[in-house]
Amino acid sequence: MEENKMKIVGVAACTSGIAHTYIAKQKLEKAAKALGHTVHIETQGTIGTEDELTMAEIKAADVVIIAADIKIGGRDRFIGKKVVEIPTSMVIKAPKGLINKIEEEVAKV
């Protein structure tokens, strides 16, 4: 990893599948990019899965963020990866803090 820059993938999903799903995706992407990381967040909302992650993206990822308030589909894709699970409300409140904490944890490994 070049200078602690991470490849982040993730899934956002909330109970209603409307607002928090997409706000969490937007906040995660903005915070990660602002900190110099590459990021791709899949959404699982009322209209189904959007921006679906590819197996290549998952394989290349340093960390998987599951920002969800419900059970997500396709969780088995992340077996063997470092997975961080967090409620969408926490992502919305402090996305940069979350990314910074993940940076610290990944750097320890």
Backbone torsions as a table, in degrees:
resi	resn	phi	psi	omega
1	MET	NA	124.0	-178.1
2	GLU	-76.9	117.3	177.5
3	GLU	44.4	48.7	177.9
4	ASN	62.6	20.2	176.1
5	LYS	-83.9	126.9	-174.1
6	MET	-105.8	156.6	167.8
7	LYS	-102.0	115.2	-175.6
8	ILE	-113.1	132.0	169.7
9	VAL	-124.8	163.3	179.4
10	GLY	-173.1	178.2	178.6
11	VAL	-132.7	136.0	174.5
12	ALA	-117.6	132.3	179.3
13	ALA	-157.7	134.8	177.7
14	CYS	-124.7	172.9	-174.9
15	THR	-61.5	-39.9	-179.9
16	SER	-89.0	-18.9	178.6
17	GLY	71.3	21.6	-179.0
18	ILE	-117.4	-96.4	-169.5
19	ALA	-65.1	-59.0	-172.8
20	HIS	-60.3	-33.8	178.3
21	THR	-56.2	-51.2	-173.7
22	TYR	-78.8	-32.1	176.3
23	ILE	-67.2	-43.0	178.9
24	ALA	-61.3	-43.3	178.0
25	LYS	-58.5	-50.0	-177.8
26	GLN	-61.2	-44.7	-178.6
27	LYS	-65.7	-42.8	178.8
28	LEU	-62.7	-46.4	-178.8
29	GLU	-63.0	-45.1	-178.8
30	LYS	-63.4	-45.4	-178.9
31	ALA	-65.5	-44.9	-178.5
32	ALA	-63.6	-45.2	179.9
33	LYS	-64.9	-39.3	179.2
34	ALA	-62.2	-28.7	179.9
35	LEU	-93.9	6.0	174.1
36	GLY	88.9	11.6	-178.9
37	HIS	-94.4	158.3	170.2
38	THR	-93.3	145.9	-172.8
39	VAL	-150.0	143.9	172.7
40	HIS	-144.7	118.8	-178.9
41	ILE	-115.2	124.7	175.4
42	GLU	-86.3	144.8	174.4
43	THR	-113.2	142.6	173.9
44	GLN	-123.0	91.4	-175.3
45	GLY	-116.7	-163.6	-176.9
46	THR	-64.3	-26.1	-179.9
47	ILE	-96.4	14.6	177.8
48	GLY	99.0	-161.8	-178.2
49	THR	-86.4	131.8	176.4
50	GLU	-126.2	153.3	-179.8
51	ASP	53.5	44.8	-175.8
52	GLU	-57.6	136.4	178.7
53	LEU	-71.6	143.0	174.5
54	THR	-91.6	159.8	177.7
55	MET	-63.7	-33.7	178.3
56	ALA	-64.1	-41.9	178.2
57	GLU	-63.6	-42.7	-179.7
58	ILE	-64.7	-45.0	-179.4
59	LYS	-60.8	-39.7	-177.4
60	ALA	-78.5	-14.5	-174.1
61	ALA	-69.0	142.5	173.2
62	ASP	-82.7	-28.3	-176.8
63	VAL	-154.3	149.7	175.9
64	VAL	-116.1	126.3	176.5
65	ILE	-106.5	122.3	174.7
66	ILE	-107.5	102.8	178.5
67	ALA	-98.8	91.6	-171.9
68	ALA	-146.9	150.1	176.0
69	ASP	-111.9	1.0	-178.9
70	ILE	-137.6	172.5	175.9
71	LYS	-71.7	132.2	180.0
72	ILE	-95.4	157.8	175.1
73	GLY	-87.6	150.8	175.2
74	GLY	74.5	23.6	-177.7
75	ARG	-61.0	-30.2	-178.6
76	ASP	-62.9	-16.3	176.9
77	ARG	-63.0	-21.7	-172.5
78	PHE	-100.6	8.7	178.6
79	ILE	-59.2	131.1	179.3
80	GLY	89.3	-5.0	179.0
81	LYS	-100.3	156.9	172.2
82	LYS	-74.3	118.8	-177.0
83	VAL	-116.1	131.1	175.2
84	VAL	-114.1	121.9	178.4
85	GLU	-108.0	135.2	-176.6
86	ILE	-154.2	143.9	176.8
87	PRO	-64.9	149.6	179.8
88	THR	-58.9	-35.1	-178.2
89	SER	-61.7	-35.8	179.1
90	MET	-70.5	-37.2	177.3
91	VAL	-64.3	-42.8	-178.0
92	ILE	-65.9	-38.5	-178.1
93	LYS	-73.9	-39.6	-172.5
94	ALA	-144.6	64.2	-177.5
95	PRO	-64.8	-40.7	179.9
96	LYS	-67.7	-38.3	177.0
97	GLY	-60.6	-40.7	177.9
98	LEU	-62.6	-48.5	-179.5
99	ILE	-62.1	-42.6	178.3
100	ASN	-60.6	-42.3	179.4
101	LYS	-64.8	-40.9	178.2
102	ILE	-64.4	-40.9	177.1
103	GLU	-55.5	-45.8	-179.5
104	GLU	-62.1	-44.0	-178.8
105	GLU	-66.3	-43.4	-179.4
106	VAL	-66.3	-36.3	179.9
107	ALA	-65.0	-27.8	-179.8
108	LYS	-70.7	-27.6	-174.2
109	VAL	-72.2	NA	NA
